[in-house]
Amino acid sequence: MSDSTVHTTKLASLYTKLSDSLFQSPMASMRNLKRKSPENGAVVFPLDKLNQDLLERVLSRLPTSAFLRLASVCKRWKSAATSPAFHHACSQIPSREPWFYMVDSSQSSHFKNQQHFVYDSSEMNWKFFTYPSDFLKEKQQNESNFLPVAASAGLLCLHNGDKGEFTIFNPVTSSCRKLPSLDYSDTLCAIGMISSQESYKLFLIFGEIPNLSFRVYNSTTDSWEDSAILSKKSPSCPAAQSCRTDDDDEEEDDDQMFYFLSKCGNVVATEIQKNPCKQYSSITTTTKGGNGQEILCFLNSSGKVVACNLTEKNFFEYQRLLPLHQEYSIDLVECGGELFTVVLSEFLETASLRVWKFDEKEWIWNQVLAMPAAISHEFYGKKVDINCTGGGTGEHMLVCISCADDESCRYFLCRLDGNEWTELPACSSGVDGYSRKFSCAFSFQPRIEASA
């Protein structure tokens, strides 16, 4: 049996030993690994005897947070961060526990401080990083106001609304890339992003219903594709056909903005008010199967979910979830490639936060999750806004709840398979001790190998 085969069979054992000795020196680690196991008496192969290829394969299986700490152990392990073989090994990991990139509630100061904050769902703690100096220098020189607008896999998209510029950014490695300029005159209504191991695409939806079009940036060609028209499509299932009469009656109201009095006596507009970072928010997925159609969903101004099939170049609208004249806060979230709608509303002297999933066969919204009533009731009678994002693995969903009355922000992490809701602690900066307030977040996987 060759040495390479022996090394491969001990890979899992080495990973366990490596995780237990993150902060030991290489010599101390070697001494521990040479000890005989009390269970079977086998001698474990020392880490320093591993060839570089196997070592990088072991390191690639560590959580990203652990690897970033581990890089300070010795020069050999630190050099793996820039190794093409290590990046390839990392890309073979199907998914990683998501990090949530947090957006400061004060948009004007989001990039003035030179830090950005994330919540690590694997270690259940806050982390902060520093923006790349060249990115900050360019922003200060051009007085650019970049805001995060989309995320996919290990990358984040930043948008300068004043100049129509886009920058792709890896929050872990701080690598960034400015996309080719794009001139457009139509109204921008949605921005989406999707990525694979080798490339990524950025989608822009323009216009107003029913006159929609889209543009696509493809990183493979480093260029924007030609504009394409989206035609309106009528759902073909029988359940949808029976609902068309009611929907047709509402279409005329959807094109207009109405005002009504809430139970508190406040004047409320039927047009949805969005956070600046979520103004162009959308959910982008790829259908399963051989066709792999790219679907982008967003909320229109009246609160309806619009689904755009960018492969077949058409769109349709889902049935409205709540009446047009009811006061509520709503957002879309993608978990495990599926679309969910999160709604916080008031009914019968209490507030409820519920998660809904659309059944296209029955053409109806079904409730799948709900925040415990004892928690959601705390938001009754308050002017709250919810902004949500899903974990890339499909197991978690983060809900940011901002209250306009007392300017407070609270964050809840929901585990979907067990409907478990956990409130996150406040985030305090290690520099000034100031408790940060975040109005929304973007989910991404911490991938060192992701290249802008």
Residue pairs with C-beta under 8 A, 6 or more apart in sequence:
6 45
7 45
7 50
7 51
7 54
8 54
10 44
10 45
11 54
11 57
11 58
13 44
14 44
14 45
14 47
14 50
14 58
15 58
15 61
15 62
17 29
17 32
17 33
17 44
17 47
18 47
18 58
18 59
18 62
18 70
19 62
19 66
21 28
21 29
21 32
21 33
22 66
22 69
22 70
22 73
23 69
23 73
24 32
24 73
25 73
25 74
26 47
26 48
26 73
26 74
26 76
29 46
29 47
29 48
30 46
30 47
30 48
33 44
33 45
33 46
33 47
34 43
34 44
34 46
35 44
36 42
36 43
37 44
47 55
50 58
52 76
52 83
52 85
53 85
55 76
55 77
55 80
56 80
56 83
56 85
56 86
56 89
57 89
59 67
59 70
59 77
59 80
59 86
59 89
60 86
60 89
60 90
60 92
60 93
61 93
62 70
63 96
63 97
63 122
63 123
64 96
64 99
64 172
64 446
64 447
64 448
65 120
65 122
65 123
65 127
65 446
67 81
67 448
68 172
70 77
71 77
71 78
71 80
71 81
72 78
80 86
81 448
86 449
87 448
87 449
88 449
90 447
90 448
90 449
91 197
91 447
91 449
95 392
95 393
95 445
96 122
96 392
96 393
96 445
96 446
96 447
97 120
97 121
97 122
97 391
97 393
97 445
98 121
98 391
98 392
98 393
98 396
98 443
98 444
98 445
99 118
99 119
99 120
99 121
99 127
99 171
99 443
99 444
99 445
99 446
100 118
100 119
100 121
100 389
100 398
100 441
100 442
100 443
101 116
101 117
101 118
101 148
101 151
101 156
101 171
101 441
101 442
101 443
101 444
102 116
102 117
102 118
102 119
102 427
102 436
102 438
102 441
103 110
103 147
103 148
103 275
103 277
103 438
103 439
103 440
103 441
103 442
104 110
104 436
104 437
104 438
104 439
105 402
105 407
105 409
105 437
105 438
105 439
106 437
107 147
107 276
107 277
110 147
111 131
111 136
111 139
111 145
111 146
114 130
114 131
114 136
115 128
115 129
115 130
115 131
115 429
115 431
116 128
116 129
116 130
116 131
116 171
117 126
117 127
117 128
117 427
117 429
117 436
117 438
118 126
118 127
118 128
118 129
118 171
119 125
119 126
119 127
119 398
119 411
119 413
119 424
119 427
119 441
120 126
120 127
120 446
121 391
121 396
121 413
126 425
126 427
128 429
128 430
129 171
129 172
129 174
130 174
131 174
132 174
132 175
132 176
134 176
135 167
135 169
135 174
135 176
138 144
139 146
142 163
144 160
144 162
144 163
144 165
145 160
145 161
145 162
146 158
146 159
146 160
146 165
146 167
147 158
147 159
147 160
147 161
147 276
147 277
148 156
148 157
148 158
148 159
148 277
148 442
149 157
149 158
149 159
149 191
149 277
149 279
149 280
149 281
150 156
150 157
150 191
150 192
150 193
150 202
150 280
150 281
150 282
150 284
150 442
151 157
151 193
151 389
151 442
151 443
151 444
152 193
152 194
152 195
152 200
152 284
152 444
153 195
153 196
153 200
153 392
153 444
153 445
153 447
153 450
154 170
154 172
154 195
154 444
154 445
154 446
154 447
154 448
154 449
154 450
155 168
155 169
155 170
155 193
155 195
155 200
155 444
155 450
155 452
156 168
156 169
156 170
156 171
156 442
156 444
157 166
157 167
157 168
157 169
157 191
157 193
157 202
158 166
158 167
158 168
158 169
159 165
159 166
159 167
159 191
159 280
160 166
160 167
164 181
164 182
164 183
164 184
165 178
165 179
165 181
166 178
166 179
166 182
166 202
166 217
167 176
167 177
167 178
167 179
168 176
168 177
168 179
168 200
168 202
168 219
168 452
169 175
169 176
169 177
169 452
170 176
170 447
170 450
170 451
170 452
171 444
171 446
172 446
172 447
172 448
172 450
173 448
173 450
175 451
175 452
176 452
177 452
179 202
179 217
180 217
180 222
180 223
180 224
182 204
182 215
182 217
182 224
184 204
184 206
184 215
186 206
186 207
186 213
187 206
187 207
187 208
188 204
188 205
188 206
188 280
189 205
189 206
189 207
189 208
189 212
189 280
189 298
189 300
190 203
190 204
190 205
190 280
190 281
190 282
190 296
190 298
190 308
191 202
191 203
191 204
191 205
191 280
191 281
191 282
192 202
192 203
192 205
192 282
192 283
192 284
192 296
192 298
193 200
193 201
193 202
193 203
193 284
194 200
194 201
194 203
194 284
194 285
194 286
194 294
195 201
195 450
198 220
199 218
199 219
199 220
200 219
201 216
201 217
201 218
201 219
201 294
202 216
202 217
203 214
203 215
203 216
203 282
203 284
203 294
203 296
203 310
204 214
204 215
204 216
204 217
205 212
205 213
205 214
205 230
205 282
205 296
205 298
205 308
206 212
206 213
206 214
206 215
206 227
207 213
209 232
209 254
209 300
209 306
209 317
210 232
212 229
212 230
212 308
212 315
213 227
213 228
213 229
213 230
214 227
214 228
214 230
214 296
214 308
214 310
215 224
215 225
215 226
215 227
215 228
216 224
216 225
216 310
217 223
217 224
217 225
218 225
228 313
229 313
230 308
230 313
230 314
230 315
231 313
231 314
231 315
232 314
232 315
232 316
233 309
233 314
233 315
233 316
234 240
234 244
234 316
235 241
235 316
235 360
235 363
237 360
237 361
237 363
239 361
239 362
239 363
239 364
240 319
240 360
240 363
242 363
243 319
243 363
247 317
247 319
247 320
250 320
250 324
253 270
253 302
253 324
254 300
254 302
254 304
254 324
257 269
257 270
257 271
257 301
258 269
258 270
258 324
258 325
259 267
259 268
259 269
259 270
260 267
260 268
260 270
260 325
261 267
261 268
262 268
262 327
263 346
264 381
266 383
268 327
270 302
270 303
270 324
270 325
271 301
271 302
272 299
272 301
272 302
272 303
272 330
273 385
274 281
275 385
275 387
275 439
275 440
277 439
277 440
278 331
278 387
278 440
280 298
281 298
281 299
281 331
281 332
282 296
282 297
282 298
282 332
283 296
283 297
283 298
283 332
283 333
283 334
283 339
284 294
284 295
284 296
284 297
284 334
285 294
285 295
285 297
285 334
285 337
285 338
285 339
286 292
286 293
286 294
286 295
286 337
287 293
287 295
288 337
291 311
292 311
293 309
293 310
293 311
293 312
294 309
294 310
294 311
295 307
295 308
295 309
295 310
296 307
296 308
296 310
297 305
297 306
297 307
297 308
297 332
297 339
298 305
298 306
298 308
298 332
299 305
299 306
299 330
299 331
299 332
300 306
300 317
302 324
303 320
303 321
303 322
303 324
303 330
304 317
304 318
304 320
305 317
305 318
305 321
305 332
305 339
305 341
305 358
306 315
306 316
306 317
306 318
307 315
307 316
307 317
307 318
308 314
308 315
309 315
318 358
319 358
319 363
319 364
319 365
321 330
321 341
321 343
321 356
321 365
322 328
322 330
322 343
322 345
326 345
327 345
327 346
328 343
328 344
328 345
328 346
329 343
329 344
329 345
329 384
329 385
329 386
330 341
330 342
330 343
330 344
330 386
331 341
331 342
331 386
331 387
331 388
332 339
332 340
332 341
332 342
332 388
333 339
333 340
333 341
333 342
333 355
333 388
333 389
333 390
333 397
334 340
334 390
335 390
335 391
335 394
335 395
335 396
335 397
335 416
336 390
336 393
336 394
336 395
337 394
338 357
338 394
339 357
339 358
340 355
340 356
340 357
340 368
340 390
340 397
341 355
341 356
341 357
341 358
341 365
342 353
342 354
342 355
342 356
342 386
342 388
342 397
342 399
343 353
343 354
343 356
344 351
344 352
344 353
344 376
344 379
344 384
344 386
344 401
345 351
345 352
345 354
346 352
346 380
346 381
349 380
350 373
350 376
350 377
350 380
351 376
351 377
351 378
351 379
351 380
351 381
351 384
352 370
352 371
352 373
352 376
353 370
353 371
353 375
353 376
353 379
353 386
353 399
354 367
354 369
354 370
354 371
355 367
355 368
355 369
355 370
355 397
355 414
356 365
356 366
356 367
356 368
357 365
357 366
357 368
358 364
358 365
358 366
359 365
359 366
369 414
369 416
369 419
370 376
370 419
371 399
371 412
371 414
371 421
372 421
375 412
375 421
375 423
379 401
379 403
382 403
382 404
382 405
383 403
383 404
383 405
384 401
384 402
384 403
384 404
385 401
385 402
385 404
385 439
386 399
386 400
386 401
386 402
387 399
387 400
387 402
387 439
387 440
387 441
388 397
388 398
388 399
388 400
389 397
389 398
389 440
389 441
389 442
389 443
390 396
390 397
390 398
390 443
391 397
391 398
391 443
392 443
392 444
392 445
394 416
395 415
395 416
395 417
396 413
396 414
396 415
396 416
397 413
397 414
397 416
398 411
398 412
398 413
398 414
398 441
398 443
399 411
399 412
399 413
399 414
400 409
400 410
400 411
400 438
400 439
400 440
400 441
401 409
401 410
401 411
401 412
402 408
402 409
402 437
402 439
403 409
403 410
407 437
408 437
409 437
409 438
409 439
410 423
411 423
411 424
411 438
411 441
412 421
412 422
412 423
412 424
413 421
413 422
413 423
413 424
414 420
414 421
414 422
415 422
426 435
426 436
427 435
427 436
427 438
428 434
428 435
428 436
429 436
